């Protein structure tokens, strides 16, 4: 997860995994809504749209989101070493819908810019 919009003058973007303040700021910018979780599986992108995620810990930086075990995309995330939380803007609703579609998997990334 990275901080996209700087909260104020003099704010510097840094890696939330290494900077607790940046992690807290990134979480604070997400109220509630849709997020797209992505990872790589065999070098190919895989994603799923989720309706929420929650902060678990600032040190270490941890978040919680859930995936149904029966999901065909679950194995990619269970086996992943890393994943990204993408918070789409209001004009990116189509991206979250494409990723959420049943054929969303890797094929979805052919339909969107990433």
PyMOL commands that set and color helices and strands:
alter all, ss='L'
color gray80, all
select helices_A, chain A and resi 20-28+74-78+90-100+106-110
alter helices_A, ss='H'
color red, helices_A
select strands_A, chain A and resi 35-41+44-50+54-57+62-64+84-86
alter strands_A, ss='S'
color yellow, strands_A
deselect
rebuild
show_as cartoon
